Amino acid sequence: MSLMWLKSSSVMGNCVRTAMMKTKTCKKCGANNFGTWVSSSTGKVNRYCRLCRRNRAKEYSERKASTGKSHTKKEWLEKLVTFDSCPMCKKLWNEITPRPDKRYKTVITKDHIVPLKKGGHDGIENLQPVCYRCNFSKCDGR
């Protein structure tokens, strides 16, 4: 982040600079509470508005629940054993670089074949396992 020097002042004979962070506001909601994340493919540090992120997560959960279909952990695990590689890039699971964020233990993510935004559902028949790189490289038009 860049700093803006406001003033120089002398305190007990020493020159002291007072720095203030430039504050930015979100263009969508006007909030100024930002977080950061690091791209797993480029290493670039990106900023996001925390309030907008919470709102997107809430909308996603509501869309998922409104479809009336869901899946169990057992169904997901049974589906996983039928895939030995990512169906998009065809790499074997053990050939895929681990995710940079150590909170995630696996390279596998759940992908909705028909996205929830386009009328899909969260039933097991609409899910496929894909590697995080393929899943995160997709874009929904944002």
N, CA, C and O atoms as a GROMACS GRO file, in nm:
protein
  568
    1MET      N    1   0.084  -0.117   0.000
    1MET     CA    2   0.000   0.000   0.000
    1MET      C    3   0.088   0.123   0.000
    1MET      O    4   0.198   0.123   0.055
    2SER      N    5   0.039   0.226  -0.061
    2SER     CA    6   0.118   0.347  -0.066
    2SER      C    7   0.091   0.432   0.056
    2SER      O    8  -0.017   0.428   0.116
    3LEU      N    9   0.190   0.510   0.092
    3LEU     CA   10   0.178   0.598   0.206
    3LEU      C   11   0.178   0.742   0.158
    3LEU      O   12   0.240   0.775   0.057
    4MET      N   13   0.110   0.827   0.230
    4MET     CA   14   0.111   0.968   0.198
    4MET      C   15   0.170   1.039   0.320
    4MET      O   16   0.119   1.026   0.431
    5TRP      N   17   0.278   1.114   0.299
    5TRP     CA   18   0.340   1.185   0.410
    5TRP      C   19   0.261   1.312   0.434
    5TRP      O   20   0.247   1.396   0.344
    6LEU      N   21   0.211   1.328   0.554
    6LEU     CA   22   0.129   1.443   0.587
    6LEU      C   23   0.212   1.563   0.629
    6LEU      O   24   0.192   1.674   0.579
    7LYS      N   25   0.304   1.543   0.718
    7LYS     CA   26   0.381   1.656   0.769
    7LYS      C   27   0.508   1.606   0.834
    7LYS      O   28   0.521   1.489   0.868
    8SER      N   29   0.599   1.695   0.850
    8SER     CA   30   0.718   1.669   0.930
    8SER      C   31   0.711   1.761   1.050
    8SER      O   32   0.676   1.878   1.036
    9SER      N   33   0.742   1.710   1.164
    9SER     CA   34   0.741   1.794   1.283
    9SER      C   35   0.863   1.762   1.368
    9SER      O   36   0.922   1.655   1.358
   10SER      N   37   0.900   1.855   1.449
   10SER     CA   38   1.015   1.837   1.533
   10SER      C   39   0.968   1.805   1.675
   10SER      O   40   0.896   1.884   1.736
   11VAL      N   41   1.010   1.690   1.725
   11VAL     CA   42   0.975   1.651   1.861
   11VAL      C   43   1.106   1.635   1.938
   11VAL      O   44   1.186   1.547   1.907
   12MET      N   45   1.127   1.719   2.037
   12MET     CA   46   1.247   1.717   2.120
   12MET      C   47   1.373   1.716   2.033
   12MET      O   48   1.467   1.642   2.060
   13GLY      N   49   1.374   1.799   1.929
   13GLY     CA   50   1.493   1.814   1.846
   13GLY      C   51   1.504   1.711   1.735
   13GLY      O   52   1.590   1.725   1.648
   14ASN      N   53   1.419   1.608   1.733
   14ASN     CA   54   1.425   1.505   1.629
   14ASN      C   55   1.315   1.530   1.527
   14ASN      O   56   1.203   1.564   1.563
   15CYS      N   57   1.346   1.511   1.403
   15CYS     CA   58   1.246   1.527   1.298
   15CYS      C   59   1.166   1.398   1.287
   15CYS      O   60   1.222   1.290   1.271
   16VAL      N   61   1.035   1.410   1.296
   16VAL     CA   62   0.948   1.293   1.292
   16VAL      C   63   0.850   1.308   1.177
   16VAL      O   64   0.787   1.414   1.164
   17ARG      N   65   0.835   1.208   1.095
   17ARG     CA   66   0.737   1.210   0.987
   17ARG      C   67   0.614   1.134   1.031
   17ARG      O   68   0.624   1.026   1.089
   18THR      N   69   0.500   1.189   1.005
   18THR     CA   70   0.375   1.124   1.038
   18THR      C   71   0.316   1.070   0.909
   18THR      O   72   0.294   1.144   0.814
   19ALA      N   73   0.291   0.942   0.906
   19ALA     CA   74   0.239   0.879   0.785
   19ALA      C   75   0.093   0.841   0.804
   19ALA      O   76   0.050   0.806   0.914
   20MET      N   77   0.019   0.850   0.696
   20MET     CA   78  -0.120   0.808   0.700
   20MET      C   79  -0.147   0.723   0.578
   20MET      O   80  -0.107   0.758   0.467
   21MET      N   81  -0.214   0.611   0.598
   21MET     CA   82  -0.246   0.524   0.486
   21MET      C   83  -0.353   0.591   0.401
   21MET      O   84  -0.447   0.651   0.454
   22LYS      N   85  -0.340   0.581   0.271
   22LYS     CA   86  -0.446   0.629   0.184
   22LYS      C   87  -0.564   0.533   0.198
   22LYS      O   88  -0.548   0.412   0.180
   23THR      N   89  -0.678   0.586   0.230
   23THR     CA   90  -0.794   0.499   0.244
   23THR      C   91  -0.870   0.497   0.113
   23THR      O   92  -0.888   0.601   0.048
   24LYS      N   93  -0.915   0.380   0.075
   24LYS     CA   94  -0.994   0.364  -0.046
   24LYS      C   95  -1.129   0.313  -0.006
   24LYS      O   96  -1.144   0.243   0.094
   25THR      N   97  -1.228   0.347  -0.084
   25THR     CA   98  -1.362   0.296  -0.058
   25THR      C   99  -1.404   0.206  -0.172
   25THR      O  100  -1.360   0.223  -0.286
   26CYS      N  101  -1.488   0.110  -0.140
   26CYS     CA  102  -1.539   0.016  -0.239
   26CYS      C  103  -1.630   0.091  -0.336
   26CYS      O  104  -1.714   0.170  -0.294
   27LYS      N  105  -1.612   0.066  -0.463
   27LYS     CA  106  -1.694   0.132  -0.566
   27LYS      C  107  -1.837   0.082  -0.566
   27LYS      O  108  -1.927   0.151  -0.614
   28LYS      N  109  -1.859  -0.040  -0.513
   28LYS     CA  110  -1.994  -0.097  -0.514
   28LYS      C  111  -2.075  -0.056  -0.390
   28LYS      O  112  -2.192  -0.020  -0.402
   29CYS      N  113  -2.013  -0.061  -0.272
   29CYS     CA  114  -2.090  -0.040  -0.149
   29CYS      C  115  -2.044   0.079  -0.065
   29CYS      O  116  -2.114   0.120   0.027
   30GLY      N  117  -1.928   0.133  -0.095
   30GLY     CA  118  -1.878   0.248  -0.021
   30GLY      C  119  -1.802   0.215   0.106
   30GLY      O  120  -1.753   0.305   0.174
   31ALA      N  121  -1.792   0.087   0.142
   31ALA     CA  122  -1.720   0.048   0.263
   31ALA      C  123  -1.569   0.064   0.241
   31ALA      O  124  -1.522   0.071   0.128
   32ASN      N  125  -1.495   0.070   0.351
   32ASN     CA  126  -1.349   0.080   0.338
   32ASN      C  127  -1.278  -0.028   0.419
   32ASN      O  128  -1.168  -0.006   0.470
   33ASN      N  129  -1.340  -0.144   0.431
   33ASN     CA  130  -1.283  -0.258   0.503
   33ASN      C  131  -1.239  -0.362   0.400
   33ASN      O  132  -1.321  -0.438   0.350
   34PHE      N  133  -1.110  -0.363   0.369
   34PHE     CA  134  -1.058  -0.451   0.266
   34PHE      C  135  -0.972  -0.561   0.324
   34PHE      O  136  -0.906  -0.544   0.426
   35GLY      N  137  -0.974  -0.676   0.257
   35GLY     CA  138  -0.885  -0.787   0.288
   35GLY      C  139  -0.798  -0.811   0.166
   35GLY      O  140  -0.817  -0.746   0.063
   36THR      N  141  -0.704  -0.903   0.177
   36THR     CA  142  -0.619  -0.936   0.063
   36THR      C  143  -0.614  -1.086   0.042
   36THR      O  144  -0.636  -1.163   0.135
   37TRP      N  145  -0.586  -1.126  -0.080
   37TRP     CA  146  -0.563  -1.265  -0.113
   37TRP      C  147  -0.453  -1.271  -0.218
   37TRP      O  148  -0.432  -1.176  -0.293
   38VAL      N  149  -0.384  -1.384  -0.223
   38VAL     CA  150  -0.273  -1.401  -0.316
   38VAL      C  151  -0.312  -1.503  -0.422
   38VAL      O  152  -0.358  -1.612  -0.388
   39SER      N  153  -0.296  -1.468  -0.547
   39SER     CA  154  -0.328  -1.558  -0.658
   39SER      C  155  -0.237  -1.680  -0.654
   39SER      O  156  -0.116  -1.667  -0.638
   40SER      N  157  -0.296  -1.798  -0.668
   40SER     CA  158  -0.216  -1.921  -0.664
   40SER      C  159  -0.137  -1.940  -0.793
   40SER      O  160  -0.038  -2.013  -0.794
   41SER      N  161  -0.179  -1.876  -0.901
   41SER     CA  162  -0.109  -1.896  -1.027
   41SER      C  163  -0.005  -1.788  -1.054
   41SER      O  164   0.100  -1.816  -1.112
   42THR      N  165  -0.032  -1.663  -1.015
   42THR     CA  166   0.061  -1.554  -1.046
   42THR      C  167   0.136  -1.501  -0.926
   42THR      O  168   0.240  -1.437  -0.942
   43GLY      N  169   0.086  -1.527  -0.804
   43GLY     CA  170   0.149  -1.475  -0.684
   43GLY      C  171   0.113  -1.330  -0.656
   43GLY      O  172   0.162  -1.271  -0.559
   44LYS      N  173   0.028  -1.272  -0.738
   44LYS     CA  174  -0.012  -1.131  -0.722
   44LYS      C  175  -0.103  -1.116  -0.600
   44LYS      O  176  -0.191  -1.198  -0.576
   45VAL      N  177  -0.081  -1.009  -0.523
   45VAL     CA  178  -0.163  -0.978  -0.408
   45VAL      C  179  -0.280  -0.892  -0.455
   45VAL      O  180  -0.261  -0.789  -0.520
   46ASN      N  181  -0.401  -0.935  -0.423
   46ASN     CA  182  -0.522  -0.864  -0.466
   46ASN      C  183  -0.601  -0.820  -0.343
   46ASN      O  184  -0.590  -0.880  -0.237
   47ARG      N  185  -0.681  -0.715  -0.359
   47ARG     CA  186  -0.765  -0.665  -0.251
   47ARG      C  187  -0.911  -0.697  -0.280
   47ARG      O  188  -0.951  -0.708  -0.396
   48TYR      N  189  -0.990  -0.713  -0.174
   48TYR     CA  190  -1.134  -0.733  -0.190
   48TYR      C  191  -1.206  -0.664  -0.075
   48TYR      O  192  -1.152  -0.649   0.034
   49CYS      N  193  -1.328  -0.621  -0.102
   49CYS     CA  194  -1.412  -0.558   0.000
   49CYS      C  195  -1.475  -0.669   0.083
   49CYS      O  196  -1.543  -0.756   0.030
   50ARG      N  197  -1.454  -0.665   0.214
   50ARG     CA  198  -1.507  -0.771   0.301
   50ARG      C  199  -1.659  -0.771   0.305
   50ARG      O  200  -1.720  -0.878   0.311
   51LEU      N  201  -1.722  -0.653   0.303
   51LEU     CA  202  -1.868  -0.647   0.307
   51LEU      C  203  -1.928  -0.706   0.179
   51LEU      O  204  -2.024  -0.782   0.186
   52CYS      N  205  -1.873  -0.671   0.064
   52CYS     CA  206  -1.922  -0.729  -0.062
   52CYS      C  207  -1.900  -0.880  -0.064
   52CYS      O  208  -1.985  -0.953  -0.116
   53ARG      N  209  -1.788  -0.928  -0.010
   53ARG     CA  210  -1.760  -1.072  -0.005
   53ARG      C  211  -1.863  -1.145   0.080
   53ARG      O  212  -1.911  -1.252   0.042
   54ARG      N  213  -1.898  -1.086   0.195
   54ARG     CA  214  -2.001  -1.147   0.281
   54ARG      C  215  -2.136  -1.153   0.209
   54ARG      O  216  -2.208  -1.252   0.217
   55ASN      N  217  -2.168  -1.046   0.138
   55ASN     CA  218  -2.294  -1.042   0.063
   55ASN      C  219  -2.297  -1.147  -0.048
   55ASN      O  220  -2.400  -1.213  -0.068
   56ARG      N  221  -2.185  -1.164  -0.119
   56ARG     CA  222  -2.179  -1.267  -0.225
   56ARG      C  223  -2.194  -1.406  -0.166
   56ARG      O  224  -2.262  -1.491  -0.223
   57ALA      N  225  -2.130  -1.431  -0.051
   57ALA     CA  226  -2.139  -1.563   0.014
   57ALA      C  227  -2.282  -1.591   0.057
   57ALA      O  228  -2.331  -1.703   0.042
   58LYS      N  229  -2.350  -1.490   0.109
   58LYS     CA  230  -2.489  -1.506   0.152
   58LYS      C  231  -2.579  -1.537   0.032
   58LYS      O  232  -2.663  -1.627   0.039
   59GLU      N  233  -2.561  -1.463  -0.077
   59GLU     CA  234  -2.640  -1.486  -0.199
   59GLU      C  235  -2.616  -1.628  -0.253
   59GLU      O  236  -2.710  -1.695  -0.296
   60TYR      N  237  -2.490  -1.672  -0.251
   60TYR     CA  238  -2.456  -1.805  -0.300
   60TYR      C  239  -2.525  -1.912  -0.216
   60TYR      O  240  -2.584  -2.006  -0.271
   61SER      N  241  -2.519  -1.898  -0.084
   61SER     CA  242  -2.584  -1.995   0.005
   61SER      C  243  -2.735  -1.999  -0.017
   61SER      O  244  -2.795  -2.106  -0.016
   62GLU      N  245  -2.795  -1.883  -0.037
   62GLU     CA  246  -2.939  -1.877  -0.062
   62GLU      C  247  -2.975  -1.942  -0.196
   62GLU      O  248  -3.075  -2.012  -0.206
   63ARG      N  249  -2.893  -1.917  -0.300
   63ARG     CA  250  -2.917  -1.980  -0.431
   63ARG      C  251  -2.907  -2.131  -0.420
   63ARG      O  252  -2.989  -2.203  -0.477
   64LYS      N  253  -2.806  -2.179  -0.346
   64LYS     CA  254  -2.786  -2.322  -0.329
   64LYS      C  255  -2.906  -2.386  -0.259
   64LYS      O  256  -2.954  -2.491  -0.301
   65ALA      N  257  -2.954  -2.322  -0.154
   65ALA     CA  258  -3.065  -2.376  -0.077
   65ALA      C  259  -3.196  -2.371  -0.156
   65ALA      O  260  -3.281  -2.458  -0.140
   66SER      N  261  -3.212  -2.270  -0.239
   66SER     CA  262  -3.338  -2.252  -0.312
   66SER      C  263  -3.361  -2.355  -0.422
   66SER      O  264  -3.473  -2.370  -0.470
   67THR      N  265  -3.257  -2.427  -0.462
   67THR     CA  266  -3.273  -2.525  -0.569
   67THR      C  267  -3.348  -2.649  -0.523
   67THR      O  268  -3.403  -2.723  -0.604
   68GLY      N  269  -3.348  -2.673  -0.393
   68GLY     CA  270  -3.419  -2.789  -0.339
   68GLY      C  271  -3.342  -2.919  -0.349
   68GLY      O  272  -3.389  -3.022  -0.302
   69LYS      N  273  -3.226  -2.916  -0.409
   69LYS     CA  274  -3.144  -3.037  -0.420
   69LYS      C  275  -3.013  -3.016  -0.345
   69LYS      O  276  -2.961  -2.904  -0.338
   70SER      N  277  -2.963  -3.124  -0.289
   70SER     CA  278  -2.834  -3.118  -0.221
   70SER      C  279  -2.768  -3.255  -0.232
   70SER      O  280  -2.824  -3.347  -0.292
   71HIS      N  281  -2.652  -3.268  -0.175
   71HIS     CA  282  -2.581  -3.395  -0.177
   71HIS      C  283  -2.522  -3.420  -0.039
   71HIS      O  284  -2.504  -3.327   0.040
   72THR      N  285  -2.492  -3.544  -0.012
   72THR     CA  286  -2.430  -3.581   0.115
   72THR      C  287  -2.280  -3.598   0.097
   72THR      O  288  -2.231  -3.609  -0.016
   73LYS      N  289  -2.209  -3.600   0.207
   73LYS     CA  290  -2.065  -3.623   0.202
   73LYS      C  291  -2.037  -3.762   0.144
   73LYS      O  292  -1.942  -3.780   0.068
   74LYS      N  293  -2.120  -3.859   0.181
   74LYS     CA  294  -2.103  -3.996   0.131
   74LYS      C  295  -2.116  -4.000  -0.022
   74LYS      O  296  -2.036  -4.065  -0.089
   75GLU      N  297  -2.217  -3.931  -0.076
   75GLU     CA  298  -2.235  -3.927  -0.222
   75GLU      C  299  -2.113  -3.864  -0.290
   75GLU      O  300  -2.067  -3.912  -0.393
   76TRP      N  301  -2.062  -3.756  -0.230
   76TRP     CA  302  -1.946  -3.688  -0.288
   76TRP      C  303  -1.824  -3.780  -0.287
   76TRP      O  304  -1.753  -3.789  -0.387
   77LEU      N  305  -1.799  -3.848  -0.176
   77LEU     CA  306  -1.684  -3.939  -0.168
   77LEU      C  307  -1.696  -4.056  -0.265
   77LEU      O  308  -1.596  -4.100  -0.322
   78GLU      N  309  -1.818  -4.107  -0.284
   78GLU     CA  310  -1.841  -4.214  -0.382
   78GLU      C  311  -1.813  -4.164  -0.523
   78GLU      O  312  -1.760  -4.238  -0.606
   79LYS      N  313  -1.848  -4.041  -0.551
   79LYS     CA  314  -1.821  -3.985  -0.684
   79LYS      C  315  -1.672  -3.963  -0.705
   79LYS      O  316  -1.620  -3.986  -0.814
   80LEU      N  317  -1.603  -3.919  -0.600
   80LEU     CA  318  -1.459  -3.894  -0.610
   80LEU      C  319  -1.380  -4.016  -0.653
   80LEU      O  320  -1.286  -4.004  -0.732
   81VAL      N  321  -1.416  -4.135  -0.603
   81VAL     CA  322  -1.339  -4.255  -0.636
   81VAL      C  323  -1.353  -4.294  -0.783
   81VAL      O  324  -1.275  -4.375  -0.832
   82THR      N  325  -1.450  -4.238  -0.854
   82THR     CA  326  -1.466  -4.268  -0.996
   82THR      C  327  -1.378  -4.180  -1.085
   82THR      O  328  -1.372  -4.200  -1.206
   83PHE      N  329  -1.308  -4.083  -1.025
   83PHE     CA  330  -1.220  -3.993  -1.100
   83PHE      C  331  -1.078  -4.010  -1.050
   83PHE      O  332  -1.051  -3.991  -0.931
   84ASP      N  333  -0.984  -4.045  -1.140
   84ASP     CA  334  -0.844  -4.054  -1.099
   84ASP      C  335  -0.765  -3.930  -1.142
   84ASP      O  336  -0.647  -3.917  -1.109
   85SER      N  337  -0.833  -3.840  -1.216
   85SER     CA  338  -0.768  -3.717  -1.261
   85SER      C  339  -0.872  -3.607  -1.277
   85SER      O  340  -0.992  -3.631  -1.271
   86CYS      N  341  -0.823  -3.487  -1.298
   86CYS     CA  342  -0.911  -3.373  -1.321
   86CYS      C  343  -0.973  -3.387  -1.461
   86CYS      O  344  -0.899  -3.403  -1.558
   87PRO      N  345  -1.105  -3.383  -1.473
   87PRO     CA  346  -1.166  -3.399  -1.605
   87PRO      C  347  -1.139  -3.283  -1.700
   87PRO      O  348  -1.159  -3.297  -1.821
   88MET      N  349  -1.095  -3.169  -1.648
   88MET     CA  350  -1.070  -3.054  -1.736
   88MET      C  351  -0.928  -3.055  -1.792
   88MET      O  352  -0.910  -3.046  -1.914
   89CYS      N  353  -0.826  -3.066  -1.705
   89CYS     CA  354  -0.687  -3.060  -1.753
   89CYS      C  355  -0.626  -3.199  -1.771
   89CYS      O  356  -0.516  -3.211  -1.825
   90LYS      N  357  -0.696  -3.303  -1.726
   90LYS     CA  358  -0.654  -3.444  -1.740
   90LYS      C  359  -0.532  -3.481  -1.657
   90LYS      O  360  -0.477  -3.590  -1.673
   91LYS      N  361  -0.486  -3.392  -1.566
   91LYS     CA  362  -0.373  -3.427  -1.480
   91LYS      C  363  -0.420  -3.519  -1.368
   91LYS      O  364  -0.531  -3.504  -1.316
   92LEU      N  365  -0.335  -3.616  -1.333
   92LEU     CA  366  -0.363  -3.702  -1.218
   92LEU      C  367  -0.363  -3.615  -1.092
   92LEU      O  368  -0.289  -3.517  -1.084
   93TRP      N  369  -0.445  -3.652  -0.995
   93TRP     CA  370  -0.457  -3.571  -0.874
   93TRP      C  371  -0.322  -3.549  -0.807
   93TRP      O  372  -0.293  -3.438  -0.761
   94ASN      N  373  -0.237  -3.653  -0.802
   94ASN     CA  374  -0.109  -3.639  -0.733
   94ASN      C  375  -0.004  -3.561  -0.813
   94ASN      O  376   0.103  -3.532  -0.762
   95GLU      N  377  -0.034  -3.526  -0.939
   95GLU     CA  378   0.056  -3.446  -1.021
   95GLU      C  379   0.029  -3.296  -1.007
   95GLU      O  380   0.108  -3.213  -1.053
   96ILE      N  381  -0.082  -3.260  -0.943
   96ILE     CA  382  -0.122  -3.121  -0.932
   96ILE      C  383  -0.052  -3.058  -0.811
   96ILE      O  384  -0.051  -3.115  -0.702
   97THR      N  385   0.005  -2.940  -0.833
   97THR     CA  386   0.075  -2.868  -0.727
   97THR      C  387  -0.020  -2.840  -0.611
   97THR      O  388  -0.132  -2.796  -0.633
   98PRO      N  389   0.024  -2.866  -0.487
   98PRO     CA  390  -0.063  -2.836  -0.372
   98PRO      C  391  -0.105  -2.690  -0.368
   98PRO      O  392  -0.034  -2.603  -0.418
   99ARG      N  393  -0.220  -2.665  -0.310
   99ARG     CA  394  -0.268  -2.528  -0.298
   99ARG      C  395  -0.175  -2.449  -0.208
   99ARG      O  396  -0.127  -2.502  -0.107
  100PRO      N  397  -0.148  -2.323  -0.242
  100PRO     CA  398  -0.054  -2.244  -0.163
  100PRO      C  399  -0.104  -2.213  -0.022
  100PRO      O  400  -0.024  -2.195   0.070
  101ASP      N  401  -0.235  -2.207  -0.004
  101ASP     CA  402  -0.291  -2.181   0.129
  101ASP      C  403  -0.299  -2.313   0.204
  101ASP      O  404  -0.374  -2.402   0.165
  102LYS      N  405  -0.223  -2.326   0.309
  102LYS     CA  406  -0.211  -2.453   0.383
  102LYS      C  407  -0.339  -2.495   0.454
  102LYS      O  408  -0.348  -2.607   0.504
  103ARG      N  409  -0.440  -2.405   0.458
  103ARG     CA  410  -0.568  -2.444   0.520
  103ARG      C  411  -0.638  -2.551   0.438
  103ARG      O  412  -0.719  -2.627   0.492
  104TYR      N  413  -0.607  -2.558   0.309
  104TYR     CA  414  -0.673  -2.654   0.221
  104TYR      C  415  -0.585  -2.776   0.205
  104TYR      O  416  -0.469  -2.766   0.165
  105LYS      N  417  -0.640  -2.892   0.236
  105LYS     CA  418  -0.561  -3.016   0.238
  105LYS      C  419  -0.561  -3.089   0.104
  105LYS      O  420  -0.479  -3.179   0.084
  106THR      N  421  -0.651  -3.052   0.013
  106THR     CA  422  -0.662  -3.125  -0.113
  106THR      C  423  -0.662  -3.030  -0.232
  106THR      O  424  -0.696  -2.912  -0.218
  107VAL      N  425  -0.625  -3.082  -0.347
  107VAL     CA  426  -0.626  -3.001  -0.470
  107VAL      C  427  -0.763  -3.010  -0.538
  107VAL      O  428  -0.787  -2.940  -0.637
  108ILE      N  429  -0.851  -3.095  -0.487
  108ILE     CA  430  -0.981  -3.120  -0.550
  108ILE      C  431  -1.084  -3.019  -0.500
  108ILE      O  432  -1.094  -2.992  -0.380
  109THR      N  433  -1.162  -2.964  -0.594
  109THR     CA  434  -1.273  -2.875  -0.559
  109THR      C  435  -1.400  -2.928  -0.624
  109THR      O  436  -1.395  -3.006  -0.719
  110LYS      N  437  -1.514  -2.884  -0.572
  110LYS     CA  438  -1.644  -2.922  -0.630
  110LYS      C  439  -1.680  -2.821  -0.737
  110LYS      O  440  -1.677  -2.700  -0.714
  111ASP      N  441  -1.714  -2.872  -0.854
  111ASP     CA  442  -1.753  -2.786  -0.965
  111ASP      C  443  -1.897  -2.817  -1.003
  111ASP      O  444  -1.932  -2.933  -1.026
  112HIS      N  445  -1.981  -2.715  -1.010
  112HIS     CA  446  -2.118  -2.732  -1.059
  112HIS      C  447  -2.112  -2.734  -1.212
  112HIS      O  448  -2.068  -2.637  -1.273
  113ILE      N  449  -2.157  -2.843  -1.272
  113ILE     CA  450  -2.154  -2.856  -1.418
  113ILE      C  451  -2.241  -2.747  -1.480
  113ILE      O  452  -2.196  -2.675  -1.569
  114VAL      N  453  -2.366  -2.735  -1.434
  114VAL     CA  454  -2.450  -2.621  -1.469
  114VAL      C  455  -2.445  -2.527  -1.349
  114VAL      O  456  -2.493  -2.564  -1.241
  115PRO      N  457  -2.386  -2.408  -1.363
  115PRO     CA  458  -2.370  -2.318  -1.249
  115PRO      C  459  -2.503  -2.283  -1.183
  115PRO      O  460  -2.607  -2.278  -1.248
  116LEU      N  461  -2.498  -2.260  -1.052
  116LEU     CA  462  -2.618  -2.222  -0.978
  116LEU      C  463  -2.681  -2.096  -1.037
  116LEU      O  464  -2.803  -2.084  -1.041
  117LYS      N  465  -2.597  -2.003  -1.081
  117LYS     CA  466  -2.648  -1.878  -1.139
  117LYS      C  467  -2.724  -1.902  -1.269
  117LYS      O  468  -2.805  -1.818  -1.310
  118LYS      N  469  -2.699  -2.014  -1.333
  118LYS     CA  470  -2.764  -2.043  -1.462
  118LYS      C  471  -2.867  -2.154  -1.448
  118LYS      O  472  -2.897  -2.224  -1.545
  119GLY      N  473  -2.923  -2.169  -1.328
  119GLY     CA  474  -3.030  -2.265  -1.308
  119GLY      C  475  -2.987  -2.403  -1.263
  119GLY      O  476  -3.070  -2.494  -1.256
  120GLY      N  477  -2.861  -2.421  -1.232
  120GLY     CA  478  -2.812  -2.550  -1.184
  120GLY      C  479  -2.855  -2.574  -1.041
  120GLY      O  480  -2.915  -2.488  -0.977
  121HIS      N  481  -2.823  -2.692  -0.990
  121HIS     CA  482  -2.857  -2.729  -0.854
  121HIS      C  483  -2.737  -2.791  -0.785
  121HIS      O  484  -2.633  -2.812  -0.847
  122ASP      N  485  -2.752  -2.820  -0.657
  122ASP     CA  486  -2.642  -2.874  -0.577
  122ASP      C  487  -2.652  -3.025  -0.559
  122ASP      O  488  -2.589  -3.082  -0.470
  123GLY      N  489  -2.732  -3.090  -0.642
  123GLY     CA  490  -2.742  -3.236  -0.638
  123GLY      C  491  -2.615  -3.300  -0.690
  123GLY      O  492  -2.541  -3.238  -0.767
  124ILE      N  493  -2.589  -3.423  -0.650
  124ILE     CA  494  -2.465  -3.492  -0.686
  124ILE      C  495  -2.450  -3.509  -0.838
  124ILE      O  496  -2.338  -3.510  -0.889
  125GLU      N  497  -2.561  -3.522  -0.909
  125GLU     CA  498  -2.554  -3.540  -1.054
  125GLU      C  499  -2.508  -3.412  -1.127
  125GLU      O  500  -2.473  -3.419  -1.244
  126ASN      N  501  -2.509  -3.298  -1.059
  126ASN     CA  502  -2.463  -3.173  -1.119
  126ASN      C  503  -2.324  -3.133  -1.069
  126ASN      O  504  -2.278  -3.021  -1.094
  127LEU      N  505  -2.257  -3.222  -1.000
  127LEU     CA  506  -2.124  -3.192  -0.947
  127LEU      C  507  -2.019  -3.281  -1.011
  127LEU      O  508  -2.045  -3.396  -1.047
  128GLN      N  509  -1.899  -3.225  -1.026
  128GLN     CA  510  -1.784  -3.303  -1.069
  128GLN      C  511  -1.662  -3.252  -0.994
  128GLN      O  512  -1.653  -3.133  -0.964
  129PRO      N  513  -1.568  -3.340  -0.964
  129PRO     CA  514  -1.445  -3.294  -0.900
  129PRO      C  515  -1.350  -3.238  -1.006
  129PRO      O  516  -1.326  -3.302  -1.108
  130VAL      N  517  -1.297  -3.120  -0.980
  130VAL     CA  518  -1.195  -3.061  -1.068
  130VAL      C  519  -1.084  -3.006  -0.980
  130VAL      O  520  -1.105  -2.976  -0.862
  131CYS      N  521  -0.966  -2.991  -1.037
  131CYS     CA  522  -0.856  -2.935  -0.959
  131CYS      C  523  -0.882  -2.786  -0.935
  131CYS      O  524  -0.954  -2.722  -1.011
  132TYR      N  525  -0.822  -2.734  -0.830
  132TYR     CA  526  -0.845  -2.593  -0.793
  132TYR      C  527  -0.801  -2.498  -0.904
  132TYR      O  528  -0.864  -2.394  -0.924
  133ARG      N  529  -0.695  -2.532  -0.976
  133ARG     CA  530  -0.648  -2.442  -1.082
  133ARG      C  531  -0.752  -2.429  -1.194
  133ARG      O  532  -0.778  -2.319  -1.243
  134CYS      N  533  -0.808  -2.540  -1.234
  134CYS     CA  534  -0.911  -2.535  -1.340
  134CYS      C  535  -1.036  -2.465  -1.290
  134CYS      O  536  -1.094  -2.382  -1.361
  135ASN      N  537  -1.079  -2.497  -1.168
  135ASN     CA  538  -1.201  -2.435  -1.114
  135ASN      C  539  -1.184  -2.285  -1.097
  135ASN      O  540  -1.276  -2.209  -1.127
  136PHE      N  541  -1.069  -2.240  -1.049
  136PHE     CA  542  -1.049  -2.098  -1.024
  136PHE      C  543  -1.018  -2.020  -1.152
  136PHE      O  544  -1.030  -1.898  -1.153
  137SER      N  545  -0.980  -2.090  -1.258
  137SER     CA  546  -0.952  -2.019  -1.384
  137SER      C  547  -1.078  -1.989  -1.462
  137SER      O  548  -1.077  -1.909  -1.555
  138LYS      N  549  -1.188  -2.056  -1.424
  138LYS     CA  550  -1.316  -2.027  -1.490
  138LYS      C  551  -1.364  -1.890  -1.444
  138LYS      O  552  -1.328  -1.844  -1.336
  139CYS      N  553  -1.445  -1.828  -1.525
  139CYS     CA  554  -1.494  -1.694  -1.490
  139CYS      C  555  -1.643  -1.687  -1.521
  139CYS      O  556  -1.688  -1.735  -1.625
  140ASP      N  557  -1.718  -1.626  -1.429
  140ASP     CA  558  -1.863  -1.614  -1.452
  140ASP      C  559  -1.900  -1.478  -1.509
  140ASP      O  560  -2.016  -1.436  -1.500
  141GLY      N  561  -1.804  -1.409  -1.567
  141GLY     CA  562  -1.833  -1.282  -1.632
  141GLY      C  563  -1.802  -1.160  -1.546
  141GLY      O  564  -1.826  -1.047  -1.588
  142ARG      N  565  -1.748  -1.181  -1.426
  142ARG     CA  566  -1.714  -1.066  -1.342
  142ARG      C  567  -1.587  -1.004  -1.388
  142ARG      O  568  -1.541  -0.906  -1.330
   0.00000   0.00000   0.00000
